[in-house]
Amino acid sequence: MSVRENKTDVIVVGAGPAGISCAITLARAGKEVVLIERGMFAGSKNMFGGAIYTSAVKEIFPNFETEAPLERRTIEHNFAILGENDSTTITYRKDYNVSYSVIRGKFDRWCAQEAKKAGVYLVDETVVRGLIKEDDKIIGVKTELEEYYADIVVLADGVNSLLAKEIGLRKDIDTKDVALSVKEVIKLDKETINQRYGLKDNQGAIVEIFGGPMLGMLGLGFMYTNVDSVTIGLGITLNELVENNYRPFELLDKLKQHPSVAPFIEGGTLKEYSAHLIPEGGYKKIPQLCDNGVMIVGDAGMLVNNLHWEGTNLAMISGKLAGETAIDALNKKDFSKKTLSAYEKKLKKSFVMKDMYTYRDLMDVMHIRKKAFLSYYMKKINAFFEMFTSVDGVPKKEHYQKFIKSIFTDRGIVELFKDAWAIVKLLWSILL
Ligand SMILES: Cc1cc2nc3c(=O)[nH]c(=O)nc-3n(C[C@H](O)[C@H](O)[C@H](O)COP(=O)(O)OP(=O)(O)OC[C@H]3O[C@@H](n4cnc5c(N)ncnc54)[C@H](O)[C@@H]3O)c2cc1C
């Protein structure tokens, strides 16, 4: 600490990927940074699917592939559409190193230890209760016991950022803009996992699941392989759960019992159960990300690319860019909104905001046409493959004609036109 008691250059609230990346960037540049985490240790409160992405992690921890506690290197992505008792799966397999499955309790803890080695002052088991404002500027944070002061405060407190709400940068979350996710970690021995998923050594697989118990709802299921466990879960927007009076763990039970899913987890024992929110609002729900003396990073800024299941990479890069902006501001001794807005400009130039912008219309389209895209066409894909693989003495041409006719009769020409138009509009906004 310098200048006055409890005063430092930067306070970062939340030791998830965003907060740690921001703090370590500052510490490596010789700045004083205090990282405050409410959990017993970094990662203890955090859960995800999940996979971390090599390119982003390397920017913060260049040697992580040999030093960090990783589970498996992803070599297979499966996209499975579940019907009532059937499924269609597309598999992409390549021996590359785009992502690794990790257990956040271990991985975040390792990242925090690296941050400490770089000079970050980590305060854990401490909840930030509020922000301290003087005139128009954030000048510190209040914890249960103390007040800490800083030139800049970075909010990395996750999806439900109460602190961003307190200073008016975020509104109450609309239930349409977050998904509630539940997941189980199921213990299985390594050999069984390798056999069931067709893997060897530390190779891993990801299964993204559409339909099944989530049919017609804005929700997805997932399975990830760890060294000696499989993570299975699902996330559904909160408004769907409330409107339909669904209990997420009941939907997860149904998913686990689906005939195309059950064999992958059969015989396993439940190791862990957890729940967490995921930002789902997309580009249009990103709040203002800075003000005098304060910046917002990661989930707190709703920076999640939900189509690609990317969150940790956006969190890490936003944290790094906020850290770099804070370094410049400290060098200039100017902590105004104008100076800190360089962070938003850096984000806009990076893949983070470019990707968020690319999918800016996705959620609107999905909310309006979910019954079509997340129910009707899902069922139709399975129906097509059932027809295509049937051998029943009926000429193939008759099967095709019946199948195509059924689309026109079930869906109707007007709805088909609206579906096609929605796809064209969406592709237009994605590609142009
Ligand atoms: C089910 C699920 C699956 C996912 N799968 C993937 C995936 O496969 N790949 C991927 O890249 N992303 C995935 N994500 C998203 C990813 O987990 C998040 O985008 C990422 O964790 C965001 O990092 P963050 O640092 O912004 O927030 P978090 O990881 O949420 O960290 C916030 C931290 O702040 C702390 N905190 C909160 N409030 C306070 C306070 N007042 N005082 C002190 N500390 C506080 C919390 O304890 C926590 O440690 C998934 C998310 C979920 C829920």
The ligand as a Gaussian input file, in Angstrom:
#p B3LYP/6-31G(d) Opt

LIG

0 1
 C      -22.916000     -23.833000     -16.914000
 C      -21.926000     -22.920000     -17.539000
 C      -21.137000     -23.397000     -18.553000
 C      -20.190000     -22.585000     -19.138000
 N      -19.344000     -23.114000     -20.045000
 C      -18.345000     -22.377000     -20.522000
 C      -17.345000     -22.958000     -21.340000
 O      -17.358000     -24.154000     -21.599000
 N      -16.348000     -22.163000     -21.799000
 C      -16.285000     -20.839000     -21.491000
 O      -15.348000     -20.179000     -21.931000
 N      -17.207000     -20.263000     -20.700000
 C      -18.219000     -20.979000     -20.201000
 N      -19.120000     -20.425000     -19.361000
 C      -19.045000     -18.974000     -19.068000
 C      -17.894000     -18.675000     -18.129000
 O      -17.952000     -19.489000     -17.006000
 C      -17.942000     -17.212000     -17.704000
 O      -18.100000     -16.399000     -18.846000
 C      -16.669000     -16.802000     -16.972000
 O      -16.505000     -17.552000     -15.813000
 C      -16.727000     -15.326000     -16.626000
 O      -15.616000     -14.986000     -15.849000
 P      -15.688000     -13.756000     -14.855000
 O      -14.354000     -13.649000     -14.216000
 O      -16.246000     -12.578000     -15.541000
 O      -16.807000     -14.156000     -13.777000
 P      -16.819000     -15.358000     -12.746000
 O      -16.064000     -16.513000     -13.249000
 O      -18.254000     -15.540000     -12.372000
 O      -16.038000     -14.775000     -11.486000
 C      -16.589000     -13.773000     -10.685000
 C      -15.881000     -13.827000      -9.334000
 O      -16.280000     -12.721000      -8.533000
 C      -16.471000     -13.173000      -7.196000
 N      -17.391000     -12.191000      -6.585000
 C      -18.659000     -11.926000      -6.956000
 N      -19.173000     -10.925000      -6.199000
 C      -18.189000     -10.576000      -5.334000
 C      -18.111000      -9.601000      -4.303000
 N      -19.135000      -8.763000      -4.037000
 N      -16.971000      -9.508000      -3.598000
 C      -15.900000     -10.327000      -3.873000
 N      -15.933000     -11.270000      -4.837000
 C      -17.053000     -11.370000      -5.572000
 C      -17.057000     -14.563000      -7.367000
 O      -16.901000     -15.348000      -6.217000
 C      -16.217000     -15.081000      -8.535000
 O      -15.026000     -15.685000      -8.106000
 C      -20.078000     -21.220000     -18.742000
 C      -20.884000     -20.730000     -17.708000
 C      -21.789000     -21.577000     -17.087000
 C      -22.607000     -21.050000     -15.940000

